[in-house]
Amino acid sequence: MRILISPAKKMVVEPDGFPVQALPQFIGQAERLRARLLELSYAQLRTLWRCSDRIAGPCYAALQHQSLRQSLTPAILSFQGIQYQYMAPGVFSDAELHYVQEHVRILSGFYGLLRPLDGVTPYRLEMQARLEVDGCRDLYAFWGGRLARQLAEETRLVVDLASREYSKSVLPHLPADVRTVTCVFGTLSDGRVLEQGTQCKMARGEMVRYLAECGGQDVQALRGFDRLRYVYCPERSDETRLVFLRPPAQRHGGRDRDPED
């Protein structure tokens, strides 16, 4: 089983965490992407990154001096964000760290496919960025079927906990004999499952932590997830989609309030 998760925009350098075990598997492609980024002007990069000067300025400066092979941080500690906060990798036990290293894969527009203890450096390049490189119109075309082929060599079961922006870089390319299961976290609204971005990120991080703690190896383990008040809903699930529902937020004083948020 391999569990796909998204990266986060915010990254840090963490010199005092777990040691780096290896370079990313697609380091050659990452170096090619960096070379292409260096060909662009500041104005072009700011447009590509779709951010303000306050963010683009430091990113541009960092890109000029970036090293992909030195002063690296394990990917699972470098990425910051809601999903990673709820995963809380900094307090994984040795057994839990071993579990995620074997089972979790982080999708990345820049690095392609990362194992948690692969060494990375902060970068800014989302998978949906329209970067033309080597005759490819964007990063989806650049990565093509590479990431799916790597996963197919490792497993026959892929658990999708990534956002659509990232999962579509892999799922359409997987061979038919690799089973894919997507986890959906939401609430019922007018008979429909409503997903909310922040709540989904929290649940995805908690799901990774839950699986690491219980050593989950199959779909049955996924169905046992019951954190953040989510409960597996068999009536709305099928062979490719596991739905987890939680009660809607309560309203107090004209605003929604969830007692656990």
N, C-alpha and C positions, 0 to 999 in steps of 0.2 A: 504494500500500500504506500502511495505517495500522496502527500497532502499539499495542495497548492495554495499559497497565500500571496497577497500583494505586498509590495514594498511600501515605504512611506516617503513623503517629500522631504521631511526633516530628517537629517542624519547628523551624527556626532562622531567624534574620534574618542574612543574609549581605550586608553592604554593599560588600564588596570583590571580588565575583565578576563574572560576566558582566553587562552592562547589561540591564535589562528592555526588551523590545521593544514590548509592548502590554499592555493590560488584558485579563483573561479575556473570552472571547466572551459568557459568560452572567453578566456582572457585575451586571446588573439583578436576576437571580434570586438571586444571592448576597446582594445588599443586602436583598432581601425575607426571605431566611432569617435574616440577622442581626437584622433587625427583630423577627422572630418569636421568636428566642432571647432577645432583650432583654425580651420580655413575660413570660418565665418566671422564677420565683424561684430562688434558689440551690439549694434542696432539689430542685426540679423538674429543674434542669439537671444536678445530680449524678446523679440517677436516669437521665436521658436519656444521660448520658455513661458511666454504669456504671463509675465510678471512685471512688477514695478522696478524702477531704478534701485530702490532700497534693497530689493532682493537680488536683482540682476547684477549689480555692481560687485558684491562679494563673490557671487558665483563665477563671474567672469574672471576676477582676479585669481580665484582658487584654481580654475581650469588651466591657467597659464603655467602653474607650478605643480600641477597634480602628478603624483606618482602612483601607478597601479600595482607596483611591486614592493613598495617599502612603506613603513609606518602605517600598517593596515589594522583594521578593526574587524572582529568577527561580524558577519552581516547581521546576525540576530540581535547584536548589541548596538550596532551602528544605527539601524532604522529606529526612529522615534515616532510616536503617534498613538492614537487610541487603541488600535489593535494590539500593538506591542506592549502598551501599558497593562492591558488585561491579560496578556500572555505572561508577562513578568518573567522574562528569560533570565534576568540577573539573579533570581533566587531558585532556579532549577537545581534539583539534586543531580548528582552524577548520572544516575539512571535516567532521569528525565532529559538531561542534555544529550545522552547517548540516543535516546528515542528520537528526539527531534532531528538530530544530525542524520539519522538513518531515514526518517520518514518525511520530514518537512522539506519543501522546496519553495524558495522565494523567487517569484517571477520579477524580472527587471528589464526595462527598456535598454539599459546600458550594459548590464552584465549577462542578460539572457536568463540563465537559470542558476540560482545560488543555493548551495548547501548552507545551513546555519553558521558553520564555523569557517566558511570561506572568508578570506581576507578582502575587505573592500575599503575604498576611500570615498568620502562624500562626493556626490555628483548631482546634477540636475538634468534629467532626461526621462520624461514620462513615455510610456509605451505608445501613446497615441500622438506623440509629437511628429509633425510632418517633416522629418529630416530625410532629404534625398541623399542616398549614399550608394556608391557602386552600382548605379543604374536602377536602384530600387526607389520607389516613390515615397516610402515611409518605413518605419521600423517593423511593421507587420510583414512587409515584403522582404525586408533585410533578414529577419530571423526565419521567415518561411517555416519549413517543417523541422528545423534543427532541434528545437526544444522538445517537440513531441517525440521525435526519434530517440532522443536521450531518455525521456521518461519511459518509452516503450521498452527500452533495454533494461530498465530497472524494475518494472512492475506490470501487473495486469489489472491493477485497480488504482484509479486516480480519484481522489476526493477533492472537489473544487470548493475552496473557501476564498477564492480570489474574486475581486471585482470583475465585471464584464470586460472592462478595458484591458485587463491582463489575461483573463482566462481565454479570451478569443484568440490570443497568440498561440494557444496550445490545442484546445479542444477540437477545433475543426480538422486538425492534422493527425490526430491519433488514429492508429489502425483499428479496425472493427473489433478485434479480439481484446482490446483494452477497455474495460468497463469504466465508465465515468459516473460519479455520483456527486450531484451539486446540493449543497446544504443551503436552505432558505430559512431566514429568521425574520419573523414578522408578527403582526397582529391582524385579527379579523376586522374588516371594515366593510359593511354592506355585503357580506358574504364573500369578499375578496381578501386575499392575503396582501397586506400592505407592509412593504419594507421601508425602513427609515435608515438613512446612511449611518448616523452615529451609533444607533443601536446594533446595526449589522456588524460594524467594526468591533464593537465591544464583544458581541457574541462569537465572532470568528476568533478573536484572541482567547476567549474563555474556552472555546472548543479545542484549540491546540493545547492549552494547559490541561484540560480535562483528559484528553487522549494521552498526553505525556504522563500524567499521574496514574492512569489506569493501564497504560501500556496497550492501548487499543490496536487491534490488528485487522479488523474487518468491519463490515457495514453494521453488524449487530452492535458493536461497541459504540458506533456513532449514534444509534437510536437511543442509547441510554443517557445521552446528554440532558441535564436538567438544571443547568445553572442560569442565573439572571432571570429566574422564573419561567424559562422556556421549557416546553414539554413537547415531545415528539407527537406529531399528528398523523397517524397511519391513514386516515380517511383522505387526506390531501396529498399524500406521498405516493410515489411509485418507484419503479426499479432504478430510475435515473435522478430522482429528485426527492430529497428528504426535507420535509417541512416541519419546522419547530415554531410553535406559537406561544405567545405570552399574553396575559390580560392587557387591555388597553390602559393607558395612563389615566389616573383619576383627575377630575377637574376640581380646582379649589380657587375661589376668588377670581374666576374669569380666565385662568390659565391652567395649562396641563401641568400636572405634577406627578412624578413617579416616585414613590417612597424609596426606591433603591437607586435612583439616579442622582 
